């Protein structure tokens, strides 16, 4: 059964795109069929997957407006092993374009239904804001993965996002769940990071992934080469961390289905 997961946090700079790209590559590496949907107008997940956002024949914007079937807009990545529904600056106009459309918050969900059975995992990279685009992602998703840094302000952002998800489940998507909280850019030498990490575990329990993504220069360098970190430096700590996350996600998914 396909899992549709939104990678979301209303706070920027927490590793959403890095997580989406590298989790997609890691899941593909263990023989899962993966689609990455870039729902951020910056198009960083598109570029980080080795797809030129400026040369897209069709983008997620065309799909949301109903101008192009999703099957036509999906592209194969050159090296990463997963498919991409890319984004570019055109997507910045989606808020205005969607405003007058019927069922505007359901556009992505309805498009995904056409290809859902072709994939094991569909990962949606969200922009750092609660926009109509993010709303489309949360309506379409089965679960949310929340990347966050272990710092004080990140806890406030997490509270805002959990409140948003609760409102979503009440009104638009009763199936939506927090699938996991992922600690990113983690440095155990920093006391505050350890304190916030412990606070997360106390409050959210097994919702917090055991896997921790470390601060790693290779993770920062890989996007400039248009590949996930496992194809830039497979021996790096960042590459190992995301492979571990993929394994943990698959294990959680099997456990959840068996309940």
MOKA-V558150 format. One record per residue. PHI is phi in whole degrees, 0 to 359 (NA if undefined). PSI is psi as a letter, one per 40 degrees, with the letter a starting at -180 (999 if undefined). D_LAST is the distance of its C-alpha to the last C-alpha in whole Angstrom. Layout:
phi=[PHI	PHI]
psi=[PSI	PSI]
d_last=[D_LAST	D_LAST]
This chain:
phi=[NA	293	253	255	236	272	261	220	194	288	267	276	72	253	99	296	293	303	292	299	296	281	290	302	295	291	295	295	293	256	70	263	276	232	241	258	251	269	246	243	303	293	68	291	292	296	295	293	266	89	250	285	295	277	242	290	293	218	232	298	300	296	290	297	279	82	278	222	298	299	299	286	276	288	238	280	276	298	230	281	89	230	265	227	256	276	223	210	299	307	295	301	274	294	303	290	295	281	305	266	274	290	52	297	279	252	298	289	302	292	293	297	304	292	235	307	290	277	227	272	225	239	252	246	275	261	287	279	198	266	253	297	294	296	300	300	296	289	289	281	278	272	206	236	255	248	282	205	278	273	220	301	294	295	296	295	297	295	298	297	291	296	295	298	296	297	294	297	294	286	246	239	213	299	275	293	224	285	274	175	252	247	278	243	49	274	234	294	283	270	301	300	299	294	295	294	301	295	296	301	296	296	276	253	59	283	289	275	299	295	296	241	268	280	295	209	296	296	296	286	278	304	301	294	260	69	219	298	298	292	261	262	208	294	268	285	296	296	297	296	296	286	295	295	297	300	297	293	296	297	296	298	296	296	295	296	290	279	285]
psi=[h	h	h	h	h	h	h	i	h	e	h	i	f	e	f	d	d	d	d	d	d	d	d	d	d	d	d	d	d	f	f	i	h	h	h	h	h	h	f	h	e	d	f	d	d	d	d	e	e	e	h	h	d	e	e	h	d	i	i	d	d	d	d	d	e	e	d	h	i	d	d	d	e	h	i	i	i	d	d	e	e	i	i	h	h	i	i	a	d	d	d	d	e	d	d	d	d	d	d	e	i	i	f	d	e	e	d	d	d	d	d	d	d	d	e	d	e	e	i	d	h	h	h	h	h	i	i	f	i	g	a	d	d	d	d	d	d	d	d	d	i	d	i	h	h	h	h	i	i	g	i	d	d	d	d	d	d	d	d	d	d	d	d	d	d	d	d	d	d	d	d	d	g	e	e	h	i	h	d	i	h	h	h	i	f	h	h	e	e	h	d	d	d	d	d	d	d	d	d	d	d	d	d	e	b	e	e	h	h	d	h	h	h	i	h	h	d	d	d	d	d	d	d	e	e	f	i	i	d	e	e	d	g	e	e	i	d	d	d	d	d	d	d	d	d	d	d	d	d	d	d	d	d	d	d	d	d	e	999]
d_last=[15	17	16	19	19	23	24	26	28	31	33	35	35	32	31	29	31	31	27	27	29	28	25	25	28	26	23	26	27	24	24	22	24	24	26	28	29	32	32	34	38	39	37	37	34	36	38	36	35	38	39	42	41	45	45	42	43	40	38	35	38	39	35	35	38	38	41	39	36	33	33	37	36	34	35	35	35	38	36	33	31	29	30	32	32	35	37	40	43	43	39	41	43	39	39	42	42	39	40	42	39	37	33	34	31	29	31	29	26	28	29	26	25	28	27	23	22	25	22	19	20	22	23	26	28	29	33	33	34	32	34	34	32	30	29	28	26	24	24	23	20	16	17	19	20	23	26	28	31	31	34	35	35	32	30	32	31	27	28	29	27	24	26	27	23	23	26	24	21	23	26	25	21	19	16	17	15	17	15	17	21	23	26	29	33	32	35	34	38	38	37	36	33	32	32	31	28	27	27	25	22	23	23	20	18	15	16	19	19	20	23	26	28	32	35	36	39	38	35	38	40	38	38	42	42	39	37	33	34	33	36	38	38	35	36	35	33	32	31	29	27	26	25	23	21	20	19	17	16	15	13	11	10	9	7	5	6	4	0]
